Amino acid sequence: MATITSIKFGTDKIARASGGTITAHVKFDEDVQVTGTPLLNLVNDNGGVGDGRVAALEYVSGGNSDELTFSATYSADAAAMPNPDDRLTIGANAIVLNGGTIMSDSKPSNAADITNVPQSNDEVVFSDDV
């Protein structure tokens, strides 16, 4: 059974005035196959207004490999963009299959273990200035 070994952000800061893309890379201990569009949920841990709010990154690439990429793009000053100083982090059980699958490549009948996500200190900060 494929298991997650790490999750890391490819982005650490986004300026609200210019927008940007958040990417995250999910590493497994073996190759996996993906169907559909699983999501990687991020939690706002700013400790203030909006704390606990969830933002979702969509699966974009990496099937048939050991590293999946998830992303979300925000346009400049988008209404959907998180607030200034929001700190998005990866919580436990962050991957949601969303009607898709993530399966072991070596045994396609075995679903990957997506529940034991290693905790990371990575975060993405939204700022009015970068």
N, CA, C and O atoms as CSV, one atom per row, in Angstrom:
chain,resi,resn,atom,element,x,y,z
A,1,MET,N,N,0.846,-1.178,0.000
A,1,MET,CA,C,0.000,0.000,0.000
A,1,MET,C,C,0.892,1.242,0.000
A,1,MET,O,O,1.807,1.358,0.815
A,2,ALA,N,N,0.622,2.148,-0.903
A,2,ALA,CA,C,1.379,3.402,-0.968
A,2,ALA,C,C,0.989,4.292,0.212
A,2,ALA,O,O,-0.190,4.422,0.542
A,3,THR,N,N,1.995,4.903,0.841
A,3,THR,CA,C,1.729,5.834,1.939
A,3,THR,C,C,2.449,7.154,1.687
A,3,THR,O,O,3.476,7.196,1.010
A,4,ILE,N,N,1.904,8.213,2.234
A,4,ILE,CA,C,2.490,9.541,2.084
A,4,ILE,C,C,3.719,9.645,2.977
A,4,ILE,O,O,3.674,9.297,4.157
A,5,THR,N,N,4.823,10.132,2.397
A,5,THR,CA,C,6.042,10.329,3.183
A,5,THR,C,C,6.282,11.805,3.504
A,5,THR,O,O,6.922,12.119,4.508
A,6,SER,N,N,5.776,12.716,2.664
A,6,SER,CA,C,5.927,14.147,2.958
A,6,SER,C,C,4.976,14.976,2.094
A,6,SER,O,O,4.533,14.550,1.027
A,7,ILE,N,N,4.685,16.166,2.593
A,7,ILE,CA,C,3.946,17.165,1.817
A,7,ILE,C,C,4.676,18.482,2.012
A,7,ILE,O,O,4.926,18.907,3.140
A,8,LYS,N,N,5.015,19.124,0.897
A,8,LYS,CA,C,5.740,20.396,0.963
A,8,LYS,C,C,5.116,21.394,-0.002
A,8,LYS,O,O,4.678,21.037,-1.096
A,9,PHE,N,N,5.087,22.644,0.423
A,9,PHE,CA,C,4.617,23.712,-0.460
A,9,PHE,C,C,5.707,24.079,-1.456
A,9,PHE,O,O,6.895,24.029,-1.138
A,10,GLY,N,N,5.295,24.449,-2.663
A,10,GLY,CA,C,6.200,24.994,-3.661
A,10,GLY,C,C,6.149,26.511,-3.655
A,10,GLY,O,O,6.876,27.165,-4.403
A,11,THR,N,N,5.293,27.070,-2.815
A,11,THR,CA,C,5.064,28.511,-2.700
A,11,THR,C,C,5.110,28.862,-1.221
A,11,THR,O,O,4.618,28.088,-0.399
A,12,ASP,N,N,5.686,30.006,-0.854
A,12,ASP,CA,C,5.658,30.363,0.569
A,12,ASP,C,C,4.978,31.693,0.855
A,12,ASP,O,O,4.611,31.969,1.997
A,13,LYS,N,N,4.805,32.519,-0.170
A,13,LYS,CA,C,4.169,33.823,0.047
A,13,LYS,C,C,3.496,34.287,-1.238
A,13,LYS,O,O,4.038,34.116,-2.330
A,14,ILE,N,N,2.318,34.870,-1.101
A,14,ILE,CA,C,1.601,35.426,-2.252
A,14,ILE,C,C,1.172,36.851,-1.913
A,14,ILE,O,O,0.590,37.104,-0.858
A,15,ALA,N,N,1.471,37.781,-2.826
A,15,ALA,CA,C,1.045,39.170,-2.661
A,15,ALA,C,C,-0.377,39.303,-3.176
A,15,ALA,O,O,-0.673,38.928,-4.310
A,16,ARG,N,N,-1.249,39.835,-2.346
A,16,ARG,CA,C,-2.647,39.981,-2.750
A,16,ARG,C,C,-2.792,40.893,-3.969
A,16,ARG,O,O,-3.680,40.674,-4.793
A,17,ALA,N,N,-1.944,41.900,-4.098
A,17,ALA,CA,C,-2.063,42.855,-5.200
A,17,ALA,C,C,-1.770,42.220,-6.558
A,17,ALA,O,O,-2.338,42.642,-7.566
A,18,SER,N,N,-0.897,41.216,-6.602
A,18,SER,CA,C,-0.553,40.615,-7.884
A,18,SER,C,C,-1.121,39.213,-8.077
A,18,SER,O,O,-1.115,38.694,-9.194
A,19,GLY,N,N,-1.611,38.595,-7.007
A,19,GLY,CA,C,-2.141,37.237,-7.110
A,19,GLY,C,C,-1.018,36.224,-7.250
A,19,GLY,O,O,0.160,36.562,-7.140
A,20,GLY,N,N,-1.396,34.989,-7.490
A,20,GLY,CA,C,-0.375,33.967,-7.650
A,20,GLY,C,C,-0.956,32.574,-7.527
A,20,GLY,O,O,-2.164,32.400,-7.366
A,21,THR,N,N,-0.085,31.587,-7.604
A,21,THR,CA,C,-0.480,30.189,-7.550
A,21,THR,C,C,0.156,29.510,-6.348
A,21,THR,O,O,1.358,29.638,-6.111
A,22,ILE,N,N,-0.655,28.795,-5.598
A,22,ILE,CA,C,-0.151,27.968,-4.501
A,22,ILE,C,C,0.044,26.570,-5.063
A,22,ILE,O,O,-0.867,26.017,-5.679
A,23,THR,N,N,1.214,25.996,-4.859
A,23,THR,CA,C,1.437,24.606,-5.235
A,23,THR,C,C,1.898,23.825,-4.013
A,23,THR,O,O,2.539,24.367,-3.113
A,24,ALA,N,N,1.560,22.554,-4.002
A,24,ALA,CA,C,2.017,21.652,-2.953
A,24,ALA,C,C,2.354,20.326,-3.604
A,24,ALA,O,O,1.690,19.894,-4.547
A,25,HIS,N,N,3.395,19.683,-3.090
A,25,HIS,CA,C,3.865,18.409,-3.624
A,25,HIS,C,C,3.704,17.335,-2.559
A,25,HIS,O,O,4.239,17.448,-1.457
A,26,VAL,N,N,2.951,16.282,-2.908
A,26,VAL,CA,C,2.693,15.164,-2.001
A,26,VAL,C,C,3.546,13.989,-2.469
A,26,VAL,O,O,3.382,13.492,-3.583
A,27,LYS,N,N,4.454,13.556,-1.605
A,27,LYS,CA,C,5.391,12.479,-1.926
A,27,LYS,C,C,4.917,11.175,-1.286
A,27,LYS,O,O,4.591,11.141,-0.100
A,28,PHE,N,N,4.882,10.102,-2.081
A,28,PHE,CA,C,4.516,8.766,-1.618
A,28,PHE,C,C,5.750,7.876,-1.592
A,28,PHE,O,O,6.767,8.203,-2.203
A,29,ASP,N,N,5.664,6.760,-0.891
A,29,ASP,CA,C,6.792,5.823,-0.840
A,29,ASP,C,C,6.854,4.900,-2.054
A,29,ASP,O,O,7.763,4.076,-2.156
A,30,GLU,N,N,5.903,5.026,-2.971
A,30,GLU,CA,C,5.918,4.286,-4.231
A,30,GLU,C,C,5.041,5.033,-5.232
A,30,GLU,O,O,4.311,5.953,-4.865
A,31,ASP,N,N,5.119,4.631,-6.493
A,31,ASP,CA,C,4.308,5.271,-7.527
A,31,ASP,C,C,2.822,5.019,-7.278
A,31,ASP,O,O,2.435,3.961,-6.780
A,32,VAL,N,N,1.998,6.005,-7.630
A,32,VAL,CA,C,0.550,5.891,-7.478
A,32,VAL,C,C,-0.141,6.267,-8.782
A,32,VAL,O,O,0.410,7.002,-9.602
A,33,GLN,N,N,-1.354,5.753,-8.962
A,33,GLN,CA,C,-2.217,6.104,-10.090
A,33,GLN,C,C,-3.348,6.976,-9.549
A,33,GLN,O,O,-3.857,6.735,-8.454
A,34,VAL,N,N,-3.733,7.980,-10.316
A,34,VAL,CA,C,-4.775,8.904,-9.871
A,34,VAL,C,C,-5.883,8.961,-10.913
A,34,VAL,O,O,-5.620,9.016,-12.115
A,35,THR,N,N,-7.132,8.946,-10.435
A,35,THR,CA,C,-8.271,9.210,-11.309
A,35,THR,C,C,-9.048,10.369,-10.695
A,35,THR,O,O,-9.014,10.580,-9.483
A,36,GLY,N,N,-9.736,11.105,-11.529
A,36,GLY,CA,C,-10.535,12.223,-11.034
A,36,GLY,C,C,-9.655,13.392,-10.595
A,36,GLY,O,O,-8.515,13.539,-11.035
A,37,THR,N,N,-10.218,14.209,-9.721
A,37,THR,CA,C,-9.509,15.402,-9.251
A,37,THR,C,C,-9.536,15.472,-7.723
A,37,THR,O,O,-10.317,16.225,-7.142
A,38,PRO,N,N,-8.673,14.678,-7.079
A,38,PRO,CA,C,-8.595,14.787,-5.619
A,38,PRO,C,C,-8.198,16.204,-5.195
A,38,PRO,O,O,-7.641,16.964,-5.987
A,39,LEU,N,N,-8.489,16.544,-3.956
A,39,LEU,CA,C,-8.185,17.858,-3.400
A,39,LEU,C,C,-7.220,17.729,-2.229
A,39,LEU,O,O,-7.212,16.719,-1.525
A,40,LEU,N,N,-6.414,18.753,-2.031
A,40,LEU,CA,C,-5.577,18.875,-0.847
A,40,LEU,C,C,-6.096,20.092,-0.082
A,40,LEU,O,O,-5.964,21.225,-0.545
A,41,ASN,N,N,-6.684,19.853,1.082
A,41,ASN,CA,C,-7.253,20.946,1.868
A,41,ASN,C,C,-6.194,21.597,2.754
A,41,ASN,O,O,-5.413,20.924,3.427
A,42,LEU,N,N,-6.197,22.919,2.731
A,42,LEU,CA,C,-5.308,23.713,3.572
A,42,LEU,C,C,-6.155,24.426,4.607
A,42,LEU,O,O,-7.294,24.802,4.330
A,43,VAL,N,N,-5.608,24.614,5.794
A,43,VAL,CA,C,-6.342,25.252,6.881
A,43,VAL,C,C,-5.676,26.582,7.214
A,43,VAL,O,O,-4.450,26.677,7.271
A,44,ASN,N,N,-6.498,27.609,7.435
A,44,ASN,CA,C,-5.983,28.902,7.857
A,44,ASN,C,C,-5.658,28.843,9.345
A,44,ASN,O,O,-6.548,28.673,10.179
A,45,ASP,N,N,-4.389,28.984,9.664
A,45,ASP,CA,C,-3.935,28.950,11.066
A,45,ASP,C,C,-3.400,30.305,11.513
A,45,ASP,O,O,-2.377,30.374,12.193
A,46,ASN,N,N,-4.087,31.381,11.135
A,46,ASN,CA,C,-3.572,32.699,11.486
A,46,ASN,C,C,-3.847,33.096,12.935
A,46,ASN,O,O,-3.290,34.082,13.418
A,47,GLY,N,N,-4.696,32.346,13.633
A,47,GLY,CA,C,-4.985,32.668,15.025
A,47,GLY,C,C,-5.896,33.868,15.196
A,47,GLY,O,O,-6.104,34.320,16.323
A,48,GLY,N,N,-6.445,34.399,14.111
A,48,GLY,CA,C,-7.309,35.570,14.197
A,48,GLY,C,C,-8.553,35.380,13.361
A,48,GLY,O,O,-9.133,34.294,13.322
A,49,VAL,N,N,-8.965,36.459,12.682
A,49,VAL,CA,C,-10.155,36.419,11.844
A,49,VAL,C,C,-9.962,35.377,10.754
A,49,VAL,O,O,-8.932,35.367,10.079
A,50,GLY,N,N,-10.926,34.515,10.579
A,50,GLY,CA,C,-10.860,33.493,9.545
A,50,GLY,C,C,-10.103,32.242,9.947
A,50,GLY,O,O,-9.940,31.333,9.132
A,51,ASP,N,N,-9.638,32.176,11.182
A,51,ASP,CA,C,-8.901,31.004,11.645
A,51,ASP,C,C,-9.755,29.762,11.464
A,51,ASP,O,O,-10.929,29.754,11.833
A,52,GLY,N,N,-9.169,28.710,10.898
A,52,GLY,CA,C,-9.889,27.460,10.677
A,52,GLY,C,C,-10.554,27.344,9.321
A,52,GLY,O,O,-11.002,26.261,8.947
A,53,ARG,N,N,-10.629,28.441,8.573
A,53,ARG,CA,C,-11.215,28.411,7.236
A,53,ARG,C,C,-10.380,27.495,6.338
A,53,ARG,O,O,-9.161,27.435,6.496
A,54,VAL,N,N,-11.005,26.785,5.406
A,54,VAL,CA,C,-10.315,25.819,4.550
A,54,VAL,C,C,-10.230,26.345,3.113
A,54,VAL,O,O,-11.193,26.904,2.589
A,55,ALA,N,N,-9.063,26.157,2.487
A,55,ALA,CA,C,-8.869,26.438,1.064
A,55,ALA,C,C,-8.445,25.130,0.412
A,55,ALA,O,O,-7.700,24.359,1.017
A,56,ALA,N,N,-8.902,24.863,-0.804
A,56,ALA,CA,C,-8.605,23.590,-1.470
A,56,ALA,C,C,-7.690,23.795,-2.671
A,56,ALA,O,O,-7.883,24.713,-3.468
A,57,LEU,N,N,-6.693,22.924,-2.787
A,57,LEU,CA,C,-5.851,22.850,-3.973
A,57,LEU,C,C,-6.304,21.623,-4.765
A,57,LEU,O,O,-6.598,20.583,-4.176
A,58,GLU,N,N,-6.362,21.735,-6.094
A,58,GLU,CA,C,-6.779,20.610,-6.944
A,58,GLU,C,C,-5.564,19.846,-7.453
A,58,GLU,O,O,-4.511,20.426,-7.716
A,59,TYR,N,N,-5.731,18.529,-7.589
A,59,TYR,CA,C,-4.704,17.687,-8.196
A,59,TYR,C,C,-4.498,18.142,-9.632
A,59,TYR,O,O,-5.470,18.320,-10.366
A,60,VAL,N,N,-3.229,18.336,-10.052
A,60,VAL,CA,C,-2.950,18.761,-11.420
A,60,VAL,C,C,-2.006,17.835,-12.179
A,60,VAL,O,O,-2.070,17.770,-13.406
A,61,SER,N,N,-1.127,17.113,-11.471
A,61,SER,CA,C,-0.205,16.240,-12.204
A,61,SER,C,C,0.501,15.264,-11.267
A,61,SER,O,O,0.459,15.393,-10.044
A,62,GLY,N,N,1.153,14.280,-11.894
A,62,GLY,CA,C,1.997,13.364,-11.146
A,62,GLY,C,C,1.536,11.925,-11.101
A,62,GLY,O,O,2.233,11.080,-10.539
A,63,GLY,N,N,0.373,11.612,-11.680
A,63,GLY,CA,C,-0.076,10.229,-11.683
A,63,GLY,C,C,0.971,9.322,-12.330
A,63,GLY,O,O,1.695,9.753,-13.227
A,64,ASN,N,N,1.051,8.078,-11.881
A,64,ASN,CA,C,2.056,7.109,-12.328
A,64,ASN,C,C,3.465,7.521,-11.902
A,64,ASN,O,O,4.445,7.157,-12.553
A,65,SER,N,N,3.564,8.274,-10.817
A,65,SER,CA,C,4.852,8.621,-10.210
A,65,SER,C,C,4.662,8.612,-8.696
A,65,SER,O,O,3.573,8.317,-8.203
A,66,ASP,N,N,5.724,8.936,-7.961
A,66,ASP,CA,C,5.612,8.950,-6.503
A,66,ASP,C,C,5.391,10.347,-5.942
A,66,ASP,O,O,5.423,10.537,-4.726
A,67,GLU,N,N,5.166,11.339,-6.825
A,67,GLU,CA,C,4.941,12.709,-6.352
A,67,GLU,C,C,3.779,13.346,-7.111
A,67,GLU,O,O,3.807,13.466,-8.336
A,68,LEU,N,N,2.758,13.750,-6.356
A,68,LEU,CA,C,1.591,14.415,-6.942
A,68,LEU,C,C,1.682,15.906,-6.681
A,68,LEU,O,O,2.157,16.330,-5.628
A,69,THR,N,N,1.226,16.703,-7.641
A,69,THR,CA,C,1.201,18.155,-7.497
A,69,THR,C,C,-0.234,18.640,-7.439
A,69,THR,O,O,-1.070,18.244,-8.251
A,70,PHE,N,N,-0.512,19.501,-6.471
A,70,PHE,CA,C,-1.818,20.121,-6.278
A,70,PHE,C,C,-1.615,21.625,-6.380
A,70,PHE,O,O,-0.570,22.132,-5.973
A,71,SER,N,N,-2.602,22.356,-6.919
A,71,SER,CA,C,-2.450,23.811,-7.001
A,71,SER,C,C,-3.789,24.533,-7.035
A,71,SER,O,O,-4.835,23.943,-7.304
A,72,ALA,N,N,-3.722,25.826,-6.753
A,72,ALA,CA,C,-4.855,26.748,-6.885
A,72,ALA,C,C,-4.275,28.099,-7.274
A,72,ALA,O,O,-3.245,28.517,-6.744
A,73,THR,N,N,-4.937,28.780,-8.203
A,73,THR,CA,C,-4.477,30.091,-8.659
A,73,THR,C,C,-5.464,31.157,-8.215
A,73,THR,O,O,-6.678,30.994,-8.333
A,74,TYR,N,N,-4.916,32.251,-7.702
A,74,TYR,CA,C,-5.722,33.394,-7.272
A,74,TYR,C,C,-5.340,34.596,-8.115
A,74,TYR,O,O,-4.157,34.908,-8.255
A,75,SER,N,N,-6.346,35.282,-8.683
A,75,SER,CA,C,-6.067,36.500,-9.434
A,75,SER,C,C,-5.842,37.643,-8.441
A,75,SER,O,O,-6.155,37.525,-7.256
A,76,ALA,N,N,-5.302,38.730,-8.939
A,76,ALA,CA,C,-5.006,39.876,-8.076
A,76,ALA,C,C,-6.265,40.363,-7.379
A,76,ALA,O,O,-7.301,40.566,-8.011
A,77,ASP,N,N,-6.164,40.548,-6.074
A,77,ASP,CA,C,-7.257,41.075,-5.254
A,77,ASP,C,C,-8.579,40.332,-5.448
A,77,ASP,O,O,-9.648,40.927,-5.313
A,78,ALA,N,N,-8.514,39.047,-5.762
A,78,ALA,CA,C,-9.723,38.250,-5.969
A,78,ALA,C,C,-10.542,38.177,-4.689
A,78,ALA,O,O,-9.992,38.084,-3.591
A,79,ALA,N,N,-11.847,38.219,-4.837
A,79,ALA,CA,C,-12.725,38.136,-3.667
A,79,ALA,C,C,-12.519,36.816,-2.937
A,79,ALA,O,O,-12.680,36.751,-1.718
A,80,ALA,N,N,-12.163,35.758,-3.674
A,80,ALA,CA,C,-11.963,34.437,-3.067
A,80,ALA,C,C,-10.602,34.306,-2.398
A,80,ALA,O,O,-10.345,33.333,-1.690
A,81,MET,N,N,-9.727,35.288,-2.623
A,81,MET,CA,C,-8.391,35.207,-2.050
A,81,MET,C,C,-8.461,35.335,-0.532
A,81,MET,O,O,-9.241,36.128,-0.005
A,82,PRO,N,N,-7.649,34.558,0.161
A,82,PRO,CA,C,-7.615,34.696,1.619
A,82,PRO,C,C,-7.252,36.112,2.047
A,82,PRO,O,O,-6.731,36.898,1.256
A,83,ASN,N,N,-7.532,36.425,3.296
A,83,ASN,CA,C,-7.270,37.742,3.865
A,83,ASN,C,C,-5.779,37.992,4.059
A,83,ASN,O,O,-4.992,37.046,4.095
A,84,PRO,N,N,-5.375,39.290,4.187
A,84,PRO,CA,C,-3.974,39.571,4.487
A,84,PRO,C,C,-3.567,38.852,5.777
A,84,PRO,O,O,-4.341,38.771,6.731
A,85,ASP,N,N,-2.368,38.346,5.783
A,85,ASP,CA,C,-1.772,37.646,6.922
A,85,ASP,C,C,-2.392,36.284,7.211
A,85,ASP,O,O,-2.086,35.688,8.244
A,86,ASP,N,N,-3.256,35.769,6.333
A,86,ASP,CA,C,-3.701,34.386,6.484
A,86,ASP,C,C,-2.489,33.483,6.297
A,86,ASP,O,O,-1.633,33.737,5.449
A,87,ARG,N,N,-2.430,32.438,7.091
A,87,ARG,CA,C,-1.348,31.458,7.024
A,87,ARG,C,C,-1.968,30.095,6.758
A,87,ARG,O,O,-2.571,29.490,7.644
A,88,LEU,N,N,-1.813,29.618,5.529
A,88,LEU,CA,C,-2.391,28.340,5.150
A,88,LEU,C,C,-1.397,27.220,5.447
A,88,LEU,O,O,-0.234,27.286,5.048
A,89,THR,N,N,-1.866,26.197,6.151
A,89,THR,CA,C,-1.033,25.062,6.516
A,89,THR,C,C,-1.743,23.770,6.114
A,89,THR,O,O,-2.923,23.775,5.765
A,90,ILE,N,N,-1.005,22.674,6.172
A,90,ILE,CA,C,-1.548,21.364,5.823
A,90,ILE,C,C,-1.917,20.650,7.114
A,90,ILE,O,O,-1.063,20.416,7.970
A,91,GLY,N,N,-3.180,20.308,7.249
A,91,GLY,CA,C,-3.647,19.630,8.453
A,91,GLY,C,C,-3.675,18.123,8.288
A,91,GLY,O,O,-3.304,17.592,7.241
A,92,ALA,N,N,-4.114,17.448,9.320
A,92,ALA,CA,C,-4.264,15.992,9.274
A,92,ALA,C,C,-5.383,15.625,8.300
A,92,ALA,O,O,-6.340,16.383,8.140
A,93,ASN,N,N,-5.269,14.482,7.658
A,93,ASN,CA,C,-6.288,13.985,6.725
A,93,ASN,C,C,-6.639,15.035,5.677
A,93,ASN,O,O,-7.814,15.262,5.389
A,94,ALA,N,N,-5.619,15.675,5.107
A,94,ALA,CA,C,-5.812,16.811,4.216
A,94,ALA,C,C,-6.266,16.434,2.813
A,94,ALA,O,O,-6.842,17.268,2.114
A,95,ILE,N,N,-6.023,15.206,2.388
A,95,ILE,CA,C,-6.406,14.821,1.029
A,95,ILE,C,C,-7.840,14.297,1.013
A,95,ILE,O,O,-8.207,13.410,1.784
A,96,VAL,N,N,-8.637,14.872,0.112
A,96,VAL,CA,C,-10.026,14.465,-0.084
A,96,VAL,C,C,-10.117,13.899,-1.501
A,96,VAL,O,O,-9.731,14.566,-2.461
A,97,LEU,N,N,-10.621,12.685,-1.636
A,97,LEU,CA,C,-10.654,12.048,-2.957
A,97,LEU,C,C,-11.604,12.737,-3.926
A,97,LEU,O,O,-11.370,12.689,-5.134
A,98,ASN,N,N,-12.668,13.377,-3.443
A,98,ASN,CA,C,-13.548,14.179,-4.296
A,98,ASN,C,C,-14.100,13.358,-5.467
A,98,ASN,O,O,-14.234,13.869,-6.579
A,99,GLY,N,N,-14.419,12.085,-5.212
A,99,GLY,CA,C,-14.947,11.214,-6.254
A,99,GLY,C,C,-13.874,10.518,-7.078
A,99,GLY,O,O,-14.200,9.688,-7.927
A,100,GLY,N,N,-12.605,10.834,-6.849
A,100,GLY,CA,C,-11.510,10.205,-7.586
A,100,GLY,C,C,-10.882,9.092,-6.768
A,100,GLY,O,O,-11.433,8.665,-5.754
A,101,THR,N,N,-9.726,8.624,-7.215
A,101,THR,CA,C,-8.988,7.590,-6.494
A,101,THR,C,C,-7.500,7.899,-6.525
A,101,THR,O,O,-7.014,8.575,-7.432
A,102,ILE,N,N,-6.782,7.400,-5.527
A,102,ILE,CA,C,-5.321,7.366,-5.518
A,102,ILE,C,C,-4.976,5.936,-5.134
A,102,ILE,O,O,-5.222,5.505,-4.007
A,103,MET,N,N,-4.402,5.206,-6.085
A,103,MET,CA,C,-4.154,3.779,-5.910
A,103,MET,C,C,-2.667,3.473,-6.050
A,103,MET,O,O,-1.932,4.172,-6.748
A,104,SER,N,N,-2.242,2.412,-5.368
A,104,SER,CA,C,-0.881,1.909,-5.496
A,104,SER,C,C,-0.636,1.509,-6.943
A,104,SER,O,O,-1.463,0.814,-7.534
A,105,ASP,N,N,0.488,1.933,-7.528
A,105,ASP,CA,C,0.797,1.585,-8.912
A,105,ASP,C,C,1.192,0.113,-9.031
A,105,ASP,O,O,0.909,-0.526,-10.044
A,106,SER,N,N,1.847,-0.425,-7.998
A,106,SER,CA,C,2.289,-1.820,-8.047
A,106,SER,C,C,1.125,-2.799,-7.880
A,106,SER,O,O,1.162,-3.911,-8.409
A,107,LYS,N,N,0.094,-2.381,-7.143
A,107,LYS,CA,C,-1.113,-3.202,-6.950
A,107,LYS,C,C,-2.317,-2.280,-7.097
A,107,LYS,O,O,-2.837,-1.769,-6.105
A,108,PRO,N,N,-2.762,-2.065,-8.340
A,108,PRO,CA,C,-3.829,-1.085,-8.586
A,108,PRO,C,C,-5.131,-1.333,-7.829
A,108,PRO,O,O,-5.983,-0.448,-7.757
A,109,SER,N,N,-5.292,-2.526,-7.266
A,109,SER,CA,C,-6.504,-2.770,-6.493
A,109,SER,C,C,-6.372,-2.255,-5.055
A,109,SER,O,O,-7.350,-2.259,-4.307
A,110,ASN,N,N,-5.169,-1.810,-4.665
A,110,ASN,CA,C,-4.940,-1.304,-3.303
A,110,ASN,C,C,-4.966,0.218,-3.271
A,110,ASN,O,O,-4.167,0.879,-3.935
A,111,ALA,N,N,-5.887,0.761,-2.498
A,111,ALA,CA,C,-5.954,2.212,-2.341
A,111,ALA,C,C,-4.755,2.693,-1.537
A,111,ALA,O,O,-4.301,2.014,-0.616
A,112,ALA,N,N,-4.251,3.859,-1.888
A,112,ALA,CA,C,-3.149,4.462,-1.142
A,112,ALA,C,C,-3.658,4.916,0.222
A,112,ALA,O,O,-4.825,5.280,0.368
A,113,ASP,N,N,-2.777,4.892,1.217
A,113,ASP,CA,C,-3.119,5.381,2.552
A,113,ASP,C,C,-2.928,6.894,2.565
A,113,ASP,O,O,-1.799,7.385,2.565
A,114,ILE,N,N,-4.037,7.624,2.577
A,114,ILE,CA,C,-3.962,9.092,2.536
A,114,ILE,C,C,-4.388,9.700,3.862
A,114,ILE,O,O,-4.596,10.911,3.947
A,115,THR,N,N,-4.521,8.876,4.904
A,115,THR,CA,C,-5.016,9.392,6.179
A,115,THR,C,C,-3.905,9.789,7.138
A,115,THR,O,O,-4.124,10.629,8.011
A,116,ASN,N,N,-2.731,9.214,7.001
A,116,ASN,CA,C,-1.647,9.513,7.937
A,116,ASN,C,C,-0.674,10.495,7.321
A,116,ASN,O,O,0.467,10.149,7.013
A,117,VAL,N,N,-1.131,11.718,7.145
A,117,VAL,CA,C,-0.312,12.748,6.515
A,117,VAL,C,C,0.722,13.249,7.517
A,117,VAL,O,O,0.360,13.711,8.599
A,118,PRO,N,N,2.016,13.163,7.166
A,118,PRO,CA,C,3.033,13.698,8.071
A,118,PRO,C,C,2.828,15.197,8.262
A,118,PRO,O,O,2.592,15.920,7.294
A,119,GLN,N,N,2.915,15.658,9.485
A,119,GLN,CA,C,2.743,17.085,9.758
A,119,GLN,C,C,3.953,17.861,9.262
A,119,GLN,O,O,5.087,17.393,9.353
A,120,SER,N,N,3.700,19.033,8.746
A,120,SER,CA,C,4.736,19.874,8.167
A,120,SER,C,C,4.658,21.256,8.792
A,120,SER,O,O,3.578,21.710,9.170
A,121,ASN,N,N,5.788,21.921,8.901
A,121,ASN,CA,C,5.799,23.302,9.392
A,121,ASN,C,C,5.693,24.292,8.244
A,121,ASN,O,O,5.751,25.504,8.455
A,122,ASP,N,N,5.536,23.772,7.016
A,122,ASP,CA,C,5.393,24.654,5.861
A,122,ASP,C,C,4.113,25.465,5.968
A,122,ASP,O,O,3.130,25.023,6.562
A,123,GLU,N,N,4.138,26.665,5.383
A,123,GLU,CA,C,2.938,27.491,5.332
A,123,GLU,C,C,3.041,28.429,4.136
A,123,GLU,O,O,4.129,28.700,3.628
A,124,VAL,N,N,1.882,28.917,3.698
A,124,VAL,CA,C,1.807,29.953,2.670
A,124,VAL,C,C,1.170,31.161,3.339
A,124,VAL,O,O,0.113,31.048,3.959
A,125,VAL,N,N,1.811,32.312,3.212
A,125,VAL,CA,C,1.329,33.548,3.835
A,125,VAL,C,C,0.813,34.475,2.742
A,125,VAL,O,O,1.490,34.704,1.741
A,126,PHE,N,N,-0.391,35.005,2.941
A,126,PHE,CA,C,-0.950,36.015,2.033
A,126,PHE,C,C,-0.651,37.385,2.633
A,126,PHE,O,O,-0.891,37.619,3.817
A,127,SER,N,N,-0.133,38.275,1.820
A,127,SER,CA,C,0.307,39.555,2.324
A,127,SER,C,C,-0.106,40.668,1.384
A,127,SER,O,O,-0.289,40.447,0.187
A,128,ASP,N,N,-0.252,41.869,1.930
A,128,ASP,CA,C,-0.503,43.024,1.080
A,128,ASP,C,C,0.780,43.522,0.436
A,128,ASP,O,O,0.741,44.352,-0.473
A,129,ASP,N,N,1.914,43.020,0.902
A,129,ASP,CA,C,3.195,43.355,0.297
A,129,ASP,C,C,4.109,42.137,0.388
A,129,ASP,O,O,4.031,41.346,1.328
A,130,VAL,N,N,4.972,42.009,-0.610
A,130,VAL,CA,C,5.929,40.875,-0.600
A,130,VAL,C,C,7.321,41.406,-0.627
A,130,VAL,O,O,8.278,40.631,-0.624
